Amino acid sequence: MEKSDLLKIIGKRVQENRIIKGLSQVDLVGKMEGNIDTTNISRIESGRTNPTIYTLYRISQALEVELTDLVKF
């Protein structure tokens, strides 16, 4: 699997879980611990950036899902 494909899959999972929870990107940023910009969430969801494992962990906590739900294949 190519890196770009992997990033798109993870981004799609973040976006799907965010939408299921009824959150906008701004809402998600507001629920996350630490500093992150809304544009970073947009880049993650579109697969244009490679988030750190810690960022994915913070996203999973804000979405109230397991980290593995975002990264399992």
C-alpha positions in Angstrom: 0.0 0.0 0.0 1.3 3.5 -0.9 1.8 6.1 1.8 -0.8 8.4 0.1 -3.4 5.6 0.1 -2.8 4.9 3.8 -3.2 8.6 4.7 -6.4 8.9 2.7 -7.9 5.8 4.4 -7.0 7.2 7.9 -8.4 10.6 6.9 -11.6 9.1 5.7 -12.0 7.2 9.0 -11.5 10.4 11.0 -14.0 12.3 8.8 -16.6 9.4 9.0 -16.4 9.2 12.8 -16.6 13.0 13.1 -19.7 13.1 11.0 -21.3 10.2 12.8 -20.8 12.1 16.1 -22.4 15.2 14.5 -19.3 17.3 14.9 -17.9 20.0 12.6 -14.1 20.3 12.2 -14.2 23.3 14.5 -16.2 21.3 17.1 -13.6 18.5 16.9 -10.7 20.9 17.4 -12.6 22.3 20.5 -12.8 18.9 22.0 -9.2 18.0 21.5 -6.5 18.5 24.2 -3.6 20.7 23.2 -3.2 23.0 20.3 -4.3 22.1 16.8 -5.6 24.2 14.0 -8.8 23.5 12.0 -6.8 23.5 8.8 -4.7 20.6 10.2 -7.9 18.5 10.7 -8.9 19.4 7.1 -5.5 18.2 5.9 -5.7 15.0 7.9 -9.2 14.2 6.6 -8.1 14.8 3.0 -4.9 12.7 3.4 -2.6 15.6 2.6 -0.6 15.3 5.9 0.9 12.6 7.9 -0.4 13.0 11.5 1.6 11.8 14.5 0.4 8.9 16.5 -0.2 11.4 19.4 -2.4 13.6 17.2 -4.4 10.5 16.1 -4.7 9.5 19.8 -6.1 13.0 20.6 -8.5 12.8 17.7 -9.7 9.4 18.9 -10.2 10.7 22.4 -12.2 13.7 21.2 -14.3 11.4 19.0 -14.7 8.9 21.8 -13.5 6.0 19.7 -10.6 3.6 20.0 -7.4 4.6 18.3 -7.5 1.3 16.5 -10.9 2.3 14.9 -9.0 5.0 13.0 -6.0 2.9 12.0 -7.0 -0.8 11.6 -6.9 -2.3 8.2 
